[in-house]
Amino acid sequence: SGPCRCPPGNARVLVPRGRLGLSVWRPLQHIPYMATLGNALEHHVSAEAAASARTVCALGDAEELRSLILQAGFWEVRISIAILVMRFASVEAFVPGQFAATPFAGAVAALDAPARAALLEDVRMALRSYTDDTGVAVAIEAHVATAYA
């Protein structure tokens, strides 16, 4: 086994030779749903709300992720791509709830009814090519990283 190769404080929740596992979203071009939300928010709410929505993909570069993990003292870093399908019945049934659980919820709630409807219509139209008879099905991609302490 041997001692942890990590600097003090890093990986403190792992036992020596413990394994780190994490996932982070890939860049926006690999997550059309989040790109669509960001674009609609920029058009109907504000650039700040759009930037906030897009931050979920801020660590999307695999080599930057690898570098951060190595800098934290982990070793044998492996990164793979996971492709999942996000499925929901309709934009109208799903997106308002998602907006309500975000830091920009107040800005969306402050829109009048016609502006909120226009926001949802933009999202619905942008996702129409991902819509089938059962609702919306859109790919979302993440980097899954593993490493050892």
C-alpha positions as CSV (number, residue, x, y, z in Angstrom):
1,S,0.0,0.0,0.0
2,G,2.3,2.9,1.1
3,P,1.6,6.5,1.9
4,C,-0.7,8.8,0.0
5,R,1.2,10.8,-2.7
6,C,-1.2,13.7,-2.1
7,P,-0.1,17.0,-0.5
8,P,-1.6,17.5,3.0
9,G,-5.3,18.3,2.8
10,N,-5.9,16.9,-0.7
11,A,-7.8,13.6,-0.8
12,R,-8.3,13.7,2.9
13,V,-11.5,11.8,2.6
14,L,-9.8,8.9,0.9
15,V,-7.7,6.2,2.5
16,P,-4.2,5.8,1.2
17,R,-4.5,4.4,-2.3
18,G,-8.1,5.3,-2.3
19,R,-9.9,5.9,-5.6
20,L,-11.4,9.2,-6.7
21,G,-14.3,9.1,-9.0
22,L,-16.1,12.1,-10.4
23,S,-17.9,13.4,-13.5
24,V,-18.2,16.8,-15.0
25,W,-20.2,18.0,-18.0
26,R,-18.4,18.2,-21.4
27,P,-18.3,21.5,-23.3
28,L,-21.7,23.0,-24.4
29,Q,-21.4,21.8,-27.9
30,H,-21.8,18.2,-26.5
31,I,-24.9,19.2,-24.4
32,P,-27.5,20.8,-26.7
33,Y,-30.0,21.1,-23.9
34,M,-27.8,23.4,-21.8
35,A,-26.7,25.3,-24.9
36,T,-30.4,25.9,-25.8
37,L,-31.2,27.1,-22.2
38,G,-28.2,29.5,-22.3
39,N,-29.2,30.9,-25.6
40,A,-32.9,31.4,-24.6
41,L,-31.9,33.0,-21.3
42,E,-29.5,35.4,-23.1
43,H,-32.3,36.4,-25.4
44,H,-35.2,36.7,-22.9
45,V,-33.6,37.3,-19.5
46,S,-30.0,38.5,-19.4
47,A,-26.4,37.8,-20.3
48,E,-25.8,37.1,-16.6
49,A,-28.5,34.5,-16.4
50,A,-27.2,32.8,-19.6
51,A,-23.6,32.8,-18.2
52,S,-24.9,31.3,-15.0
53,A,-26.6,28.5,-16.9
54,R,-23.6,27.8,-19.0
55,T,-21.2,27.5,-16.0
56,V,-22.2,23.8,-15.6
57,C,-19.9,23.2,-18.5
58,A,-17.0,25.4,-17.4
59,L,-14.7,22.4,-16.6
60,G,-15.5,20.6,-19.9
61,D,-12.0,20.4,-21.3
62,A,-10.6,16.9,-20.5
63,E,-7.0,17.9,-20.4
64,E,-7.7,20.8,-18.0
65,L,-9.6,18.4,-15.8
66,R,-6.7,15.9,-15.9
67,S,-4.2,18.7,-15.0
68,L,-6.3,19.8,-12.0
69,I,-6.5,16.2,-10.7
70,L,-2.8,15.7,-11.1
71,Q,-2.0,19.1,-9.5
72,A,-4.1,18.0,-6.5
73,G,-1.7,15.1,-6.1
74,F,-3.7,12.2,-7.6
75,W,-2.1,9.8,-10.0
76,E,-3.1,7.3,-12.7
77,V,-5.8,9.6,-13.9
78,R,-8.2,8.0,-16.4
79,I,-10.9,10.0,-18.2
80,S,-13.7,8.5,-20.3
81,I,-16.7,10.0,-22.0
82,A,-20.2,9.0,-20.9
83,I,-23.1,9.7,-23.2
84,L,-26.5,9.6,-21.6
85,V,-30.0,10.5,-22.8
86,M,-32.0,13.1,-20.9
87,R,-35.7,12.4,-21.4
88,F,-38.7,14.5,-20.4
89,A,-42.3,14.7,-21.4
90,S,-42.3,18.2,-22.7
91,V,-40.5,21.5,-22.4
92,E,-43.5,23.1,-20.7
93,A,-43.6,20.3,-18.1
94,F,-39.9,20.2,-17.3
95,V,-38.0,23.4,-18.0
96,P,-39.9,25.7,-15.6
97,G,-39.1,23.4,-12.7
98,Q,-35.5,23.4,-13.7
99,F,-35.4,27.2,-13.9
100,A,-37.0,27.4,-10.4
101,A,-34.0,25.4,-9.0
102,T,-31.3,27.7,-10.3
103,P,-29.5,30.9,-9.1
104,F,-31.4,32.9,-11.8
105,A,-34.8,31.6,-10.7
106,G,-35.8,35.1,-9.6
107,A,-35.0,36.7,-12.9
108,V,-37.1,34.1,-14.8
109,A,-39.9,34.4,-12.3
110,A,-39.9,38.2,-12.8
111,L,-40.7,37.9,-16.5
112,D,-44.3,38.6,-17.3
113,A,-46.5,35.7,-18.6
114,P,-46.0,36.5,-22.3
115,A,-42.2,36.8,-21.9
116,R,-42.0,33.4,-20.0
117,A,-44.1,31.8,-22.7
118,A,-41.8,33.2,-25.4
119,L,-38.8,31.9,-23.5
120,L,-40.3,28.4,-23.3
121,E,-41.3,28.6,-27.0
122,D,-37.7,29.3,-28.0
123,V,-36.5,26.3,-26.0
124,R,-39.2,24.1,-27.4
125,M,-38.4,25.2,-31.0
126,A,-34.6,24.7,-30.5
127,L,-35.2,21.2,-29.1
128,R,-37.8,20.2,-31.7
129,S,-35.4,17.9,-33.6
130,Y,-34.9,16.0,-30.3
131,T,-38.7,15.5,-29.8
132,D,-40.5,12.2,-30.6
133,D,-43.9,10.8,-29.7
134,T,-43.0,10.4,-26.1
135,G,-41.4,13.8,-25.5
136,V,-37.9,15.2,-25.6
137,A,-34.8,12.9,-25.8
138,V,-31.5,14.7,-26.0
139,A,-27.9,13.5,-25.5
140,I,-25.9,14.8,-22.6
141,E,-22.2,14.1,-22.3
142,A,-19.9,14.0,-19.3
143,H,-16.2,13.2,-18.6
144,V,-15.9,10.5,-16.0
145,A,-12.6,10.7,-14.2
146,T,-11.0,8.2,-11.9
147,A,-7.6,8.5,-10.1
148,Y,-5.8,7.2,-7.0
149,A,-4.7,9.1,-3.9
